[in-house]
């Protein structure tokens, strides 16, 4: 009996880069038809085994760019051949899942290791000797120090979002891990291994490469090192596909304005950024109380709860995610239509990263920011970075309220509601607002 099952056509442009058939089948299943610019640059070079610096903007397919070569070059059955270091738990899960999808027709296995989950469960999975490990530097160091993870078989080391890892304090862990690998190479060389000098391939991938990052990278890499820059990656970010605007609003009016915007915009999927964990908790609580389906995600949330929140966000269980910046790394969800900067970030680069969650891979999106009268200088710095003037918006029917008698604290930006009755709670549950409910879930989730 012949197999009449129809298969998606093999993506020929990936095939032209030297990608093997087992991976091409997965790319076809995932509807990858044309490589992005960073994928076109990095995949063929990585397959030659040279050390690489890869620079491309967020949302341009960097994970597949380094994941495809690792899956293709790894040997079956040899544990921990590839180590991928990432800055956050969410990104570790995201990268692991992406590699698992791309490698679904190969025998190569991947796992993620990160803090916030019991180490015993991760050790049990490590005993199965997966070929690719994706982890945060802190958890990887913990496993190495406990001798539960070995670098003896390492052939590939990848550092993803290097700029962010250095920003949030992983510098010493990264130096320690890379130094251990270099030390192993030197010992092999002393023992007469002629291939010791190139015992592993190193790939640094980032949206930005400062002189400091490049200097650190080259210190632990083998010459010749090739730097690959996707077109536009080293330009000032223009985020031209994001419809940006800002409202002048004082702290005590922010929550009232947010509710009006959500009601007017009816976002399909929205992320609302807060500066603090406590602020995110308070905001999510009051949105929920007022009938808007939302959840919060931040560093104080247990890992299993963070995973559940992201799963429910991706599958359309709610439409508004309230997030802090640390937790935002790894939020790679299709069809995010709105980014709302409830608290304007102090660092203009963070603004660019936030609004990069929308308008991904050619899509469009909106970014709305709240700024108080005394935040004009900060807004100017953001505009200077993105090389454009962000237009000021006004909400019809919204009138500023007078300043309260006392200076509000950050956590007081949201008005305190009275405790509802049991009957009121029941009624609110029945009438919870689904902001994106005008579109069927099947259309709102393309992956």
Buried (B, 14 or more C-beta within 10 A) or exposed (E): EEEEEEEBEEBEBBBEBBBBEBBBBBBBBBEBEEBBBBBBBBBBBBBEBBBBBBBBBBBBBBBBBBBBBBBBBBEEEEBBBBBBBBBBBBBBBBBBBBBBBBBBBBEBBBBBBBBBBEBEEBBEBBEEBBBBBBBBBEBBBBBBEEEBBEBEBBBBBBBBBBBBBBBBEBBEBBBBBBEBBBEBBEEBBEEEEEEBEEBBBBBBBBBBBEEEBBEBBBEBBBEEBBEBBBEEBEEEBEBEEBBBEBBBBBBBBBBBBBBBBBEEBBBBBBBBBBBEBBBBBBBBBBBBBBBBBBBBBBBBBEBEBBBBBBEBBBEBBBBBBBBBBBBBBBBBBEBBBBBBBBBBBEBBBBBBBBBBBBBBEEBEBBBBBBBBEEBEEBBEBBBEBBEBEBEEEEEEEBEEEEEEEEEBEEEBBBEEEEEEEEEEEEEBEEEEBBBBBEBEEEEBBEE
